[in-house]
C-alpha cells in the first residue's frame, strides 16, 4: 500500500485510489458507503473524485489498524 511518486496533486478517481491500496473500485465504493472515505466532488454524471490528503488519512488509519492499533 504505497502512493506512487507521480500521483496527481489534484482530485483522484476511484481507480487511482483502488490502485494505490491494491484493491478494487468496488472496495473504494464500499468505503464511501461506510463513511471511511468521502468524495470531495461528485460530477454531474455521478463520478466521485477524492482529495489526495483524504486518501493519505485513510491509508494511515488502515496502517494503524493493521499494526494492532484498533479502530480509529
C-alpha positions as CSV (number, residue, x, y, z in Angstrom):
1,X,0.0,0.0,0.0
2,X,2.1,2.9,-1.3
3,X,1.4,6.1,-3.1
4,X,3.1,6.4,-6.5
5,X,5.6,9.2,-6.8
6,X,3.9,10.5,-9.9
7,X,0.5,10.7,-8.3
8,X,-1.5,13.7,-9.2
9,X,-1.9,16.5,-6.7
10,X,-5.4,17.2,-7.9
11,X,-8.5,15.2,-7.4
12,X,-8.2,11.4,-7.7
13,X,-10.5,9.0,-9.5
14,X,-11.7,5.8,-7.7
15,X,-9.4,3.8,-9.9
16,X,-6.4,5.8,-8.7
17,X,-7.4,5.2,-5.1
18,X,-8.0,1.5,-5.7
19,X,-4.6,1.1,-7.4
20,X,-2.8,2.8,-4.5
21,X,-4.4,0.4,-2.0
22,X,-4.2,-2.7,-4.1
23,X,-8.0,-3.2,-4.0
24,X,-10.9,-3.0,-6.5
25,X,-13.0,0.1,-7.2
26,X,-15.9,-1.8,-5.5
27,X,-13.9,-1.7,-2.3
28,X,-13.4,2.0,-2.7
29,X,-17.2,2.4,-3.2
30,X,-17.8,0.3,-0.1
31,X,-15.5,2.7,1.9
32,X,-17.6,5.6,0.6
33,X,-20.8,4.0,1.7
34,X,-19.3,3.1,5.1
35,X,-18.2,6.7,5.6
36,X,-14.5,5.8,5.7
37,X,-13.7,8.0,2.6
38,X,-15.7,10.9,1.4
39,X,-15.6,12.3,-2.1
40,X,-14.5,15.9,-2.4
41,X,-16.6,16.2,-5.6
42,X,-19.3,14.3,-7.4
43,X,-19.5,15.2,-11.0
44,X,-22.9,15.9,-12.7
45,X,-22.5,12.4,-14.1
46,X,-22.2,10.9,-10.6
47,X,-18.4,10.2,-10.7
48,X,-16.6,10.6,-7.4
49,X,-13.3,12.4,-7.0
50,X,-11.2,12.3,-3.9
51,X,-8.6,14.6,-2.3
52,X,-5.1,13.1,-2.0
53,X,-4.9,14.1,1.6
54,X,-8.1,12.3,2.4
55,X,-6.7,9.1,0.8
56,X,-3.4,9.6,2.8
57,X,-5.5,9.8,6.0
58,X,-7.4,6.6,5.2
59,X,-4.1,4.9,4.4
60,X,-2.7,6.0,7.8
61,X,-5.8,4.8,9.6
62,X,-5.7,1.4,7.9
63,X,-2.0,1.0,8.5
64,X,-2.6,1.9,12.2
65,X,-5.3,-0.8,12.4
66,X,-3.1,-3.3,10.7
67,X,-0.4,-2.7,13.3
68,X,-2.9,-3.6,16.1
69,X,-3.9,0.0,16.9
70,X,-7.7,-0.8,16.9
71,X,-10.3,1.2,15.2
72,X,-9.9,4.9,14.6
